[in-house]
Amino acid sequence: MATAGKVIKCRAAVIWEAGQMPSLEEVEVAPPRTHEIRVKIVATGICRTDDHVRAGVFPDIDYPVIVGHEAAGIVESVGPEVTCVKPGDKVIPLCVPQCGECASCLNPKTNCCLKGHVCQSQNLMPDKTSRFTCKGKQVYHFLWTSTFSEYTVIPEASIAKIDNAAPLEKVCLFGCGFSTGYGAAINSAKVEPGSTCAVFGLGGVGLSVVMGCKTAGASRIIGVDINKDKFAKAKELGATDCISPNDFDKPIDKVLLEMTGLGVDYTFEVIGRIDTEVAALASSRLGSGTCVLVGAPPSGSALTFDPKLVLTGRKLIGSFLGGWKLKEALPKLVSDYMNKKCNPDALISHTLPFEKIAEGFELLHAGKSIRCVLLF
């Protein structure tokens, strides 16, 4: 392409300081270096994690920063030694890399690549420099994706090539929300046919858990949320019951025990609150239930519960991005979508031009959106 090897000026949303809303700016995006790819982002979702960065929830983020991590785009150019994609390919950035070389990538039991943010900072590219500048200042990366920019630069470990016929404005949700929830049910919990499930939190990820439980053949799927406006969509996607803790004068785990007898076979906490994590564990079936933690609580949180809950045989497990090794899994997930085996489209409640990103965050804050997709 004519832009290959050159600095590109484009639109981006920059968060200058923690607590500030993203500001629309013109940024300069440098060409990709060795093992890097520059991508033209076509569509990007607004995830709650992006809003956490805006609010300053994560202490290890550097500002100014360009966030965004749930997206799809087209390769504009590649740096030296890149072999996995070429210009013109459709791709999805990976918010958890898969380097293929570290101990975790070589272990079939985990997807927690040691080059990802759990183990090291991703505020700069692997060579510890940034590809973004704005108004003469360096702008930091986020998760090596930074998809709230019309062009972004991504390491080879953090990108997956997908079917060139895939609609990017739909499959962008595979980059985070849908894969996280769907995989929590399919991969992490391994929900069995005929089982009972309860999903705490019916946002985009929680609804993806509901879809995963339904695909796995669960006979009863109970949605739990204080926002009753979410119940209709949850039932449309497979929930058999929906309840609000505000409607009861007893703890929600007691309610679920009464509804199911000994408790629920599989419970999923998709909010990131300590109190609902304990409630989800207490709601799981005595002796054999599995509680899956999907939501990320604030940094420094501590989980406290009666050890008898697990001594009797309950399992408490975590699910990291749905358990997928994304570089391998995403092409197949997108293929399944193209063959109508899964349907993340149902999660897209709003589609807006990128210039209206502030409106997208307002919809998120008001609880009116499931997923808002921004189009460049």
Secondary structure, DSSP 8 states (H G I E B T S, - for coil): -TTTTS-EEEEEEEB-STTS--EEEEEEE----TTEEEEEEEEEE--HHHHHHHHT--TT--SSB----EEEEEEEEE-TT--S--TT-EEEE-SS---SSSTTTT-TT----TTSTTTS--SS-TTS--SEEETTEEEB-STTT--SBSEEEEEGGGEEE--TTS-HHHHGGGGTHHHHHHHIIIIII---TT-EEEEE--SHHHHHHHHHHHHHT-SEEEEE-S-GGGHHHHHHHT-SEEE-GGG-SS-HHHHHHHHHSS-BSEEEE-S--HHHHHHHHHHB-TTT-EEEE-S---TT------THHHHTT-EEEE-SGGG--HHHHHHHHHHHHHTTS--GGGGEEEEEEGGGHHHHHHHHHTT--SEEEEE-
